[in-house]
Amino acid sequence: MQVKHHPLAQGTPGTRREILTLHFGPIGTRKALLQAALHADEVPGMLVAQHLREALTQLEQQGRLRGEIVLLPACNPIGLSQWQLLAHQGRFDANSGENFNRHYADLSAAAAQRAAPLLGPDSQANVAILRRCLRECLAEQAPQTELESLRQRLLDLALDADVVLDLHCDCESVLHLYSATPLRADAERLARHLGAELCLLAEESGDHPFDEACSQVWWRLARHFEGRHPVPQACFAATVELRGYADVSHALAARDAQGLLAFLAEQGFITQVAAEPAPLRRAARPLQGSMPLHAPHAGLVVFARQPGDEVRAGDLIVEVIDPLSGQKTALLSPVDGLLYAREQRRYANAGLRLAKIAGEQALRSGKLLSA
C-alpha cells in the first residue's frame, strides 16, 4: 500500500487541510477509485472503507490485485471539521452553503476541442488522449476557495479511473444505488453483488454530482465524435447509498465491503473465484420516478410505513401534526412503488422532504436529487 497526501488550497491563514489516498495494486494499470464520506457526516462508508483497507492489504500481500485500487477512507477534510453545537454538519460547506456533492466541472466541451486534432481510429488510444486532455483542462481551472480546491482534487484523482464508486448513506433507508441510464448493465451487476434493494438511473440528475462528472463526460464525448472517432464508455461510476446514518456495524460493513470487492473482481481488478451474485431484487427504475413527500407545515412526524415497504398509491406514509393547533395532515403515496428512504428527524419544518418512493414511471423532470 502506498499512502499519498494531497493538500488543498489554504482556506484560512494558519490552517491547511489535505486528502489522504491509499493505493493498492500495480500502478499504471486499470484503475478503480472508491471514496467515502464526501458528505462527511455519513459514517457507514467510512466503516466500509476500513474493512476495504484491511481486505485490500491482504489481497495485495497475496499478489491477487490485477489493477490499481485507490481508496479514500474519508475524502472530505473540510466537512469532517464542521461541528456546530455538538452536531456534525458534513453535507454542506459552512462558508458557501453549497452541497459537497454538487457542481463538479463538466469538462467534455473543453476536452473535445483540445483532443479533436489528436484522435484517430483506435478507441483505446483515444481514451488515453482524452484523459490527458481532461486533466489538462481541469488543471487550468484556478480554484478560488478551499471548496473549489477540494472538488478539483477529487475529480483529478478520478478522471483516469475505469470504475468510480462514491460511498454515501441516506437518512433512514434501504441499500440503494444511483447511476446513469447508459450504465444500466454494470449498475445492475453492482446492485446484485451488494444485495441492493433498488437502483435508480438518470442520464442527468441535476447540479452535476461527483459520480456524473466522472462518467457522463464519456457518453457526451462519444456523441460529439460519433461518426468520426470511436470513444468508448471509459468509466463506470455510481453512488452507493449504504442504508441510513445509524446503520453502522461491523457485520453490515463487512458484508458491503465483500460485495464491492466481488464487483471489482468481476471487473478484472482482483483474482478470485467468481461466484454468481444473488438475483436482482428488482429491475432498475428511473430516478425521474422517485417521488418525494414534503411536510406541508411544521410539526411532529409520525411514520406509518418503513423503508423497504412496497406501497400502493393512496397508502398512508406519514402524518405531520402541529402540536399547538392540533392540525394533522396525512401524506399519501402518489404512486405504487418502493418506500426506499425517509427522514430521521421526528419534527419537521415546512417543506422538509420526509420520504422518497420509487415508482416505475418517469414522472418528474428538472433537478432530481435532494438538496
VOPAGU-2260 file (C-alpha; in pm, 1 decimal, decimal comma):
REM VOPAGU-2260
SITE   aa  ch    i         X         Y         Z
SITE  MET   A    0       0,0       0,0       0,0
SITE  GLN   A    1     118,4     346,4     -85,1
SITE  VAL   A    2     -11,1     644,5     113,6
SITE  LYS   A    3     -32,3     980,7     -61,2
SITE  HIS   A    4    -125,3    1325,2      68,8
SITE  HIS   A    5    -296,9    1585,6    -149,6
SITE  PRO   A    6    -304,9    1934,1       7,4
SITE  LEU   A    7    -597,6    2165,7     -53,8
SITE  ALA   A    8    -572,0    2535,9    -117,4
SITE  GLN   A    9    -537,5    2720,3     210,1
SITE  GLY   A   10    -875,9    2845,0     326,8
SITE  THR   A   11    -767,1    3034,8     637,4
SITE  PRO   A   12    -417,5    3151,4     737,8
SITE  GLY   A   13    -267,4    2905,3     982,7
SITE  THR   A   14    -471,4    2608,9     861,5
SITE  ARG   A   15    -404,5    2350,2     593,9
SITE  ARG   A   16    -618,0    2050,1     501,1
SITE  GLU   A   17    -534,8    1752,1     282,3
SITE  ILE   A   18    -693,4    1449,5     118,3
SITE  LEU   A   19    -544,7    1110,9     205,0
SITE  THR   A   20    -538,3     835,1     -58,3
SITE  LEU   A   21    -440,0     470,3     -15,9
SITE  HIS   A   22    -311,3     296,3    -329,8
SITE  PHE   A   23    -320,6     -81,5    -367,1
SITE  GLY   A   24    -202,5    -297,7    -654,7
SITE  PRO   A   25       8,2    -219,0    -961,2
SITE  ILE   A   26      10,0     148,7   -1056,4
SITE  GLY   A   27     -17,9     231,3   -1425,9
SITE  THR   A   28    -278,5     -36,6   -1496,5
SITE  ARG   A   29    -658,3     -13,0   -1498,4
SITE  LYS   A   30    -775,2     188,7   -1201,7
SITE  ALA   A   31   -1069,8     179,2    -963,4
SITE  LEU   A   32   -1138,5     456,4    -714,1
SITE  LEU   A   33   -1360,3     421,3    -407,7
SITE  GLN   A   34   -1423,7     715,7    -177,7
SITE  ALA   A   35   -1617,3     751,5     145,0
SITE  ALA   A   36   -1779,4    1042,6     326,0
SITE  LEU   A   37   -1794,2    1311,3      60,4
SITE  HIS   A   38   -2088,3    1403,9     280,1
SITE  ALA   A   39   -1864,1    1393,9     581,0
SITE  ASP   A   40   -2132,1    1314,9     840,3
SITE  GLU   A   41   -2228,4     991,9     660,0
SITE  VAL   A   42   -2042,3     735,1     866,4
SITE  PRO   A   43   -2132,7     393,6     711,8
SITE  GLY   A   44   -1899,9     447,8     415,6
SITE  MET   A   45   -1606,2     523,4     642,2
SITE  LEU   A   46   -1650,3     191,7     823,1
SITE  VAL   A   47   -1682,0       7,5     491,7
SITE  ALA   A   48   -1358,6     179,8     384,5
SITE  GLN   A   49   -1188,3      46,2     696,2
SITE  HIS   A   50   -1292,5    -307,9     605,2
SITE  LEU   A   51   -1179,6    -247,6     247,3
SITE  ARG   A   52    -839,7    -124,4     369,0
SITE  GLU   A   53    -784,3    -443,6     567,5
SITE  ALA   A   54    -906,1    -671,8     288,5
SITE  LEU   A   55    -706,6    -495,0      16,1
SITE  THR   A   56    -391,4    -510,0     227,9
SITE  GLN   A   57    -427,6    -888,6     245,7
SITE  LEU   A   58    -510,9    -921,6    -123,0
SITE  GLU   A   59    -205,3    -715,5    -215,3
SITE  GLN   A   60      18,9    -929,5       5,7
SITE  GLN   A   61    -122,2   -1239,8    -164,4
SITE  GLY   A   62     -46,0   -1097,4    -509,1
SITE  ARG   A   63    -411,7   -1107,5    -611,8
SITE  LEU   A   64    -455,5    -747,1    -730,1
SITE  ARG   A   65    -453,7    -708,9   -1108,2
SITE  GLY   A   66    -526,1    -336,7   -1121,5
SITE  GLU   A   67    -474,8     -29,0    -909,6
SITE  ILE   A   68    -740,0      31,0    -643,9
SITE  VAL   A   69    -737,7     374,7    -484,5
SITE  LEU   A   70    -923,1     414,3    -155,6
SITE  LEU   A   71   -1017,4     746,9       1,8
SITE  PRO   A   72   -1131,3     648,3     353,5
SITE  ALA   A   73   -1264,8     997,3     435,2
SITE  CYS   A   74   -1240,1    1219,0     129,8
SITE  ASN   A   75   -1375,3    1548,7     268,0
SITE  PRO   A   76   -1149,1    1707,1     531,5
SITE  ILE   A   77   -1349,5    2030,5     520,0
SITE  GLY   A   78   -1673,0    1860,1     615,7
SITE  LEU   A   79   -1505,2    1642,3     877,7
SITE  SER   A   80   -1414,0    1955,5    1072,2
SITE  GLN   A   81   -1756,5    2123,7    1065,5
SITE  TRP   A   82   -1934,7    2098,8    1400,0
SITE  GLN   A   83   -2195,1    2331,6    1543,1
SITE  LEU   A   84   -2345,4    2293,4    1891,3
SITE  LEU   A   85   -2230,6    1929,2    1912,4
SITE  ALA   A   86   -2389,4    1844,8    1573,9
SITE  HIS   A   87   -2177,7    1739,0    1278,1
SITE  GLN   A   88   -2254,1    1945,9     966,4
SITE  GLY   A   89   -2094,0    1745,4     687,8
SITE  ARG   A   90   -2333,7    1777,3     393,2
SITE  PHE   A   91   -2296,8    2148,5     313,4
SITE  ASP   A   92   -1993,1    2374,4     311,3
SITE  ALA   A   93   -2034,3    2614,1     604,2
SITE  ASN   A   94   -1885,7    2908,8     413,8
SITE  SER   A   95   -2087,0    2888,7      90,7
SITE  GLY   A   96   -2384,3    2673,7     187,8
SITE  GLU   A   97   -2312,9    2453,3    -115,9
SITE  ASN   A   98   -2358,4    2075,9    -113,5
SITE  PHE   A   99   -2021,4    1899,7    -117,2
SITE  ASN   A  100   -2157,4    1657,7    -380,5
SITE  ARG   A  101   -2267,4    1911,0    -638,4
SITE  HIS   A  102   -2114,6    2142,5    -901,8
SITE  TYR   A  103   -1825,3    1929,8   -1026,2
SITE  ALA   A  104   -1673,9    2052,6   -1350,8
SITE  ASP   A  105   -1818,5    1942,6   -1683,7
SITE  LEU   A  106   -1502,8    1918,4   -1894,1
SITE  SER   A  107   -1649,8    1749,9   -2201,9
SITE  ALA   A  108   -1666,1    2051,3   -2434,9
SITE  ALA   A  109   -1321,2    2183,0   -2347,5
SITE  ALA   A  110   -1159,9    1838,7   -2374,0
SITE  ALA   A  111   -1333,4    1769,2   -2705,6
SITE  GLN   A  112   -1195,0    2086,2   -2857,6
SITE  ARG   A  113    -843,4    2014,9   -2733,4
SITE  ALA   A  114    -843,3    1648,2   -2834,0
SITE  ALA   A  115   -1008,0    1680,3   -3176,8
SITE  PRO   A  116    -688,1    1707,7   -3386,9
SITE  LEU   A  117    -522,1    1423,4   -3192,2
SITE  LEU   A  118    -784,4    1148,6   -3215,8
SITE  GLY   A  119    -781,2     858,7   -3459,0
SITE  PRO   A  120    -938,9     518,2   -3530,2
SITE  ASP   A  121    -800,2     339,8   -3219,9
SITE  SER   A  122   -1059,7     364,3   -2940,8
SITE  GLN   A  123    -818,2     285,0   -2656,9
SITE  ALA   A  124    -563,3     535,4   -2784,4
SITE  ASN   A  125    -846,8     789,3   -2795,6
SITE  VAL   A  126    -927,8     717,9   -2431,3
SITE  ALA   A  127    -568,0     790,7   -2330,3
SITE  ILE   A  128    -565,6    1115,1   -2531,7
SITE  LEU   A  129    -898,4    1228,8   -2389,5
SITE  ARG   A  130    -796,4    1151,1   -2032,7
SITE  ARG   A  131    -484,2    1359,3   -2078,4
SITE  CYS   A  132    -687,3    1645,2   -2222,7
SITE  LEU   A  133    -945,3    1622,6   -1944,5
SITE  ARG   A  134    -674,2    1654,4   -1680,7
SITE  GLU   A  135    -512,2    1943,5   -1863,0
SITE  CYS   A  136    -843,7    2127,0   -1882,2
SITE  LEU   A  137    -910,2    2062,5   -1514,5
SITE  ALA   A  138    -560,0    2181,2   -1416,0
SITE  GLU   A  139    -620,5    2510,7   -1594,9
SITE  GLN   A  140    -909,9    2592,5   -1364,2
SITE  ALA   A  141    -791,3    2813,6   -1080,3
SITE  PRO   A  142    -984,4    2734,3    -759,8
SITE  GLN   A  143   -1070,4    3044,1    -559,8
SITE  THR   A  144   -1185,1    2870,0    -241,9
SITE  GLU   A  145   -1097,2    2566,6     -36,1
SITE  LEU   A  146   -1421,2    2401,1    -150,3
SITE  GLU   A  147   -1333,3    2453,5    -517,0
SITE  SER   A  148    -988,4    2311,1    -443,7
SITE  LEU   A  149   -1149,2    2002,2    -288,0
SITE  ARG   A  150   -1367,5    1946,3    -594,3
SITE  GLN   A  151   -1073,8    1989,2    -829,0
SITE  ARG   A  152    -854,6    1746,7    -632,2
SITE  LEU   A  153   -1120,3    1477,3    -608,1
SITE  LEU   A  154   -1205,3    1498,4    -976,4
SITE  ASP   A  155    -837,7    1492,2   -1075,6
SITE  LEU   A  156    -790,4    1171,1    -877,8
SITE  ALA   A  157   -1085,3    1008,5   -1057,1
SITE  LEU   A  158   -1051,4    1126,7   -1418,7
SITE  ASP   A  159    -836,0     830,0   -1523,0
SITE  ALA   A  160   -1037,5     569,1   -1329,7
SITE  ASP   A  161   -1226,2     292,3   -1507,6
SITE  VAL   A  162   -1453,4     241,1   -1204,5
SITE  VAL   A  163   -1559,4     509,2    -953,2
SITE  LEU   A  164   -1771,9     420,3    -650,9
SITE  ASP   A  165   -1882,4     702,2    -420,1
SITE  LEU   A  166   -1997,0     569,7     -80,3
SITE  HIS   A  167   -2280,0     760,2      89,1
SITE  CYS   A  168   -2584,5     692,9     305,0
SITE  ASP   A  169   -2934,1     837,6     334,6
SITE  CYS   A  170   -3125,3     932,9     648,7
SITE  GLU   A  171   -3313,2     605,5     710,1
SITE  SER   A  172   -3314,7     382,2     404,2
SITE  VAL   A  173   -3255,2      52,6     234,4
SITE  LEU   A  174   -2929,4      -2,4      49,0
SITE  HIS   A  175   -2968,6     155,2    -294,9
SITE  LEU   A  176   -2764,3     293,0    -585,2
SITE  TYR   A  177   -2767,2     592,6    -814,9
SITE  SER   A  178   -2605,8     558,6   -1156,1
SITE  ALA   A  179   -2655,1     659,3   -1517,8
SITE  THR   A  180   -2902,4     521,7   -1768,3
SITE  PRO   A  181   -2626,5     433,4   -2022,0
SITE  LEU   A  182   -2453,2     231,3   -1746,8
SITE  ARG   A  183   -2751,7      16,1   -1656,9
SITE  ALA   A  184   -2589,1    -324,8   -1711,6
SITE  ASP   A  185   -2294,5    -258,4   -1478,1
SITE  ALA   A  186   -2516,9     -77,5   -1229,2
SITE  GLU   A  187   -2743,1    -379,5   -1200,4
SITE  ARG   A  188   -2440,9    -610,2   -1159,6
SITE  LEU   A  189   -2317,0    -389,0    -874,7
SITE  ALA   A  190   -2663,6    -393,8    -718,9
SITE  ARG   A  191   -2664,2    -774,2    -733,8
SITE  HIS   A  192   -2323,7    -804,3    -566,8
SITE  LEU   A  193   -2431,9    -568,7    -288,2
SITE  GLY   A  194   -2780,5    -710,3    -248,1
SITE  ALA   A  195   -2917,6    -360,5    -306,6
SITE  GLU   A  196   -3292,3    -316,4    -292,2
SITE  LEU   A  197   -3302,7     -53,0    -564,1
SITE  CYS   A  198   -3102,1     102,8    -845,6
SITE  LEU   A  199   -3209,4     446,7    -969,7
SITE  LEU   A  200   -3090,9     567,9   -1309,3
SITE  ALA   A  201   -3085,6     901,7   -1490,9
SITE  GLU   A  202   -2882,4    1043,8   -1775,0
SITE  GLU   A  203   -2865,3    1374,1   -1588,8
SITE  SER   A  204   -2986,3    1424,5   -1232,0
SITE  GLY   A  205   -2905,5    1795,6   -1199,9
SITE  ASP   A  206   -2630,9    2008,1   -1040,7
SITE  HIS   A  207   -2354,0    1771,2   -1161,2
SITE  PRO   A  208   -2273,3    1541,7    -867,0
SITE  PHE   A  209   -1936,7    1369,0    -841,9
SITE  ASP   A  210   -2028,0    1034,9    -998,1
SITE  GLU   A  211   -2185,0    1201,2   -1303,2
SITE  ALA   A  212   -1880,6    1422,4   -1351,4
SITE  CYS   A  213   -1673,2    1104,5   -1382,1
SITE  SER   A  214   -1896,1     902,9   -1616,1
SITE  GLN   A  215   -2117,6    1148,9   -1803,4
SITE  VAL   A  216   -1825,0    1306,7   -1983,8
SITE  TRP   A  217   -1765,8     983,9   -2179,9
SITE  TRP   A  218   -2104,7     949,8   -2345,3
SITE  ARG   A  219   -2101,4    1321,6   -2420,4
SITE  LEU   A  220   -1763,0    1282,2   -2587,9
SITE  ALA   A  221   -1882,8     972,5   -2773,4
SITE  ARG   A  222   -2180,9    1163,7   -2913,1
SITE  HIS   A  223   -1963,2    1462,2   -3003,6
SITE  PHE   A  224   -1722,3    1246,2   -3207,8
SITE  GLU   A  225   -1979,9     998,8   -3339,4
SITE  GLY   A  226   -1904,3     903,0   -3699,8
SITE  ARG   A  227   -1553,5    1049,1   -3678,7
SITE  HIS   A  228   -1362,2     884,7   -3392,5
SITE  PRO   A  229   -1460,1     590,6   -3167,9
SITE  VAL   A  230   -1488,9     685,8   -2798,8
SITE  PRO   A  231   -1592,3     404,4   -2561,7
SITE  GLN   A  232   -1757,7     447,5   -2223,4
SITE  ALA   A  233   -1430,2     457,2   -2030,3
SITE  CYS   A  234   -1571,3     499,1   -1678,7
SITE  PHE   A  235   -1845,5     329,3   -1481,6
SITE  ALA   A  236   -1947,6     542,1   -1182,7
SITE  ALA   A  237   -2214,4     500,8    -918,8
SITE  THR   A  238   -2320,1     645,3    -585,9
SITE  VAL   A  239   -2377,5     371,1    -328,1
SITE  GLU   A  240   -2620,5     463,5     -50,4
SITE  LEU   A  241   -2529,2     237,8     242,6
SITE  ARG   A  242   -2868,3     244,2     417,1
SITE  GLY   A  243   -2913,5     510,5     689,6
SITE  TYR   A  244   -2698,3     725,1     916,0
SITE  ALA   A  245   -2728,0     487,7    1210,2
SITE  ASP   A  246   -2661,1     167,1    1014,6
SITE  VAL   A  247   -2303,3     141,2    1136,9
SITE  SER   A  248   -2190,6    -207,4    1236,5
SITE  HIS   A  249   -1902,6    -436,6    1154,7
SITE  ALA   A  250   -2143,4    -700,1    1026,1
SITE  LEU   A  251   -2301,1    -466,9     769,4
SITE  ALA   A  252   -1970,0    -307,0     674,0
SITE  ALA   A  253   -1800,3    -644,0     621,3
SITE  ARG   A  254   -2088,7    -759,7     400,6
SITE  ASP   A  255   -2081,7    -439,7     196,2
SITE  ALA   A  256   -1703,0    -449,6     157,6
SITE  GLN   A  257   -1720,6    -806,8      27,8
SITE  GLY   A  258   -1988,7    -706,9    -221,6
SITE  LEU   A  259   -1775,8    -421,4    -351,0
SITE  LEU   A  260   -1471,1    -646,7    -378,6
SITE  ALA   A  261   -1672,9    -909,0    -566,2
SITE  PHE   A  262   -1779,6    -642,9    -816,6
SITE  LEU   A  263   -1418,4    -526,7    -857,4
SITE  ALA   A  264   -1313,2    -889,0    -912,9
SITE  GLU   A  265   -1576,3    -922,2   -1183,6
SITE  GLN   A  266   -1434,7    -603,6   -1339,5
SITE  GLY   A  267   -1088,7    -762,5   -1350,7
SITE  PHE   A  268    -917,4    -586,5   -1060,6
SITE  ILE   A  269    -887,8    -886,7    -827,3
SITE  THR   A  270    -806,5   -1251,1    -889,9
SITE  GLN   A  271   -1064,2   -1465,1    -714,9
SITE  VAL   A  272   -1310,6   -1740,9    -787,5
SITE  ALA   A  273   -1607,4   -1570,2    -946,9
SITE  ALA   A  274   -1936,1   -1653,9    -776,9
SITE  GLU   A  275   -2257,5   -1554,1    -947,6
SITE  PRO   A  276   -2421,9   -1284,4    -735,2
SITE  ALA   A  277   -2772,4   -1311,2    -598,7
SITE  PRO   A  278   -3056,7   -1227,4    -837,1
SITE  LEU   A  279   -3151,6    -863,6    -876,7
SITE  ARG   A  280   -3405,7    -763,3    -612,4
SITE  ARG   A  281   -3593,6    -550,1    -864,0
SITE  ALA   A  282   -3513,1    -405,2   -1204,4
SITE  ALA   A  283   -3355,5     -60,6   -1217,1
SITE  ARG   A  284   -3603,0     226,6   -1204,7
SITE  PRO   A  285   -3582,0     581,1   -1341,6
SITE  LEU   A  286   -3468,8     847,5   -1098,8
SITE  GLN   A  287   -3745,5    1056,1   -1256,2
SITE  GLY   A  288   -3984,5     810,4   -1091,1
SITE  SER   A  289   -3858,9     883,5    -739,5
SITE  MET   A  290   -4147,8    1071,9    -581,0
SITE  PRO   A  291   -4079,5    1286,2    -273,0
SITE  LEU   A  292   -4321,6    1367,9       7,4
SITE  HIS   A  293   -4273,6    1710,0     171,7
SITE  ALA   A  294   -4407,3    1842,0     500,1
SITE  PRO   A  295   -4686,6    2091,5     417,8
SITE  HIS   A  296   -4640,9    2260,5     755,7
SITE  ALA   A  297   -4421,9    2226,2    1062,3
SITE  GLY   A  298   -4499,1    1959,1    1315,4
SITE  LEU   A  299   -4436,9    1616,7    1462,0
SITE  VAL   A  300   -4352,3    1344,7    1213,8
SITE  VAL   A  301   -4521,0    1006,7    1261,8
SITE  PHE   A  302   -4442,0     744,0    1001,1
SITE  ALA   A  303   -4687,0     469,4     913,3
SITE  ARG   A  304   -4453,2     273,2     684,0
SITE  GLN   A  305   -4091,9     154,1     695,6
SITE  PRO   A  306   -3808,0     179,1     441,0
SITE  GLY   A  307   -3828,6    -129,9     225,1
SITE  ASP   A  308   -4208,6    -141,4     220,9
SITE  GLU   A  309   -4382,5    -181,7    -112,0
SITE  VAL   A  310   -4668,4      67,9    -110,8
SITE  ARG   A  311   -4968,4     145,7    -328,5
SITE  ALA   A  312   -5088,7     483,6    -449,1
SITE  GLY   A  313   -5306,9     628,4    -173,9
SITE  ASP   A  314   -5139,8     440,9     113,0
SITE  LEU   A  315   -5069,8     645,8     425,8
SITE  ILE   A  316   -4695,2     704,8     455,8
SITE  VAL   A  317   -4660,2     970,7     725,2
SITE  GLU   A  318   -4860,6    1214,8     935,4
SITE  VAL   A  319   -4748,5    1567,4    1024,9
SITE  ILE   A  320   -4907,8    1702,8    1344,7
SITE  ASP   A  321   -4892,9    2066,5    1457,4
SITE  PRO   A  322   -4852,2    2037,8    1837,5
SITE  LEU   A  323   -5016,4    2375,7    1906,8
SITE  SER   A  324   -5315,5    2382,5    1674,1
SITE  GLY   A  325   -5366,8    2008,8    1661,2
SITE  GLN   A  326   -5374,1    2020,0    1281,0
SITE  LYS   A  327   -5295,8    1674,2    1144,7
SITE  THR   A  328   -5204,3    1618,0     780,2
SITE  ALA   A  329   -5182,7    1274,5     622,8
SITE  LEU   A  330   -4932,7    1231,3     339,2
SITE  LEU   A  331   -5023,4     952,2      98,6
SITE  SER   A  332   -4812,1     773,6    -157,4
SITE  PRO   A  333   -4863,0     930,0    -502,2
SITE  VAL   A  334   -4759,1     608,5    -681,5
SITE  ASP   A  335   -4720,4     235,8    -649,0
SITE  GLY   A  336   -4357,8     180,1    -556,4
SITE  LEU   A  337   -4086,9     113,3    -300,2
SITE  LEU   A  338   -4055,1     337,8       4,6
SITE  TYR   A  339   -3676,4     340,8      -0,7
SITE  ALA   A  340   -3580,6     634,0     221,7
SITE  ARG   A  341   -3727,9     856,5     489,1
SITE  GLU   A  342   -3624,0    1141,5     718,5
SITE  GLN   A  343   -3463,9    1050,3    1052,1
SITE  ARG   A  344   -3586,8    1356,8    1240,0
SITE  ARG   A  345   -3927,4    1345,9    1400,5
SITE  TYR   A  346   -4003,5    1716,3    1394,5
SITE  ALA   A  347   -4022,1    1888,9    1057,0
SITE  ASN   A  348   -4020,6    2242,7     935,5
SITE  ALA   A  349   -4246,2    2328,4     643,6
SITE  GLY   A  350   -4110,3    2193,2     317,8
SITE  LEU   A  351   -3880,1    1927,1     463,8
SITE  ARG   A  352   -3856,0    1620,1     242,5
SITE  LEU   A  353   -3989,1    1336,9     456,8
SITE  ALA   A  354   -3986,4    1030,9     231,3
SITE  LYS   A  355   -3895,9     903,7    -114,6
SITE  ILE   A  356   -4092,1     642,3    -306,3
SITE  ALA   A  357   -3950,5     483,0    -621,4
SITE  GLY   A  358   -4214,4     419,9    -884,6
SITE  GLU   A  359   -4162,6     258,7   -1221,5
SITE  GLN   A  360   -4275,6     552,3   -1437,1
SITE  ALA   A  361   -4070,2     864,7   -1510,9
SITE  LEU   A  362   -4294,3    1142,0   -1378,3
SITE  ARG   A  363   -4051,1    1418,1   -1276,0
SITE  SER   A  364   -3803,7    1642,6   -1454,1
SITE  GLY   A  365   -3550,3    1906,3   -1359,2
SITE  LYS   A  366   -3329,2    1863,3   -1054,0
SITE  LEU   A  367   -3394,7    1512,4    -932,3
SITE  LEU   A  368   -3169,6    1484,9    -625,0
SITE  SER   A  369   -3240,8    1615,4    -276,1
SITE  ALA   A  370   -3066,0    1933,1    -162,1
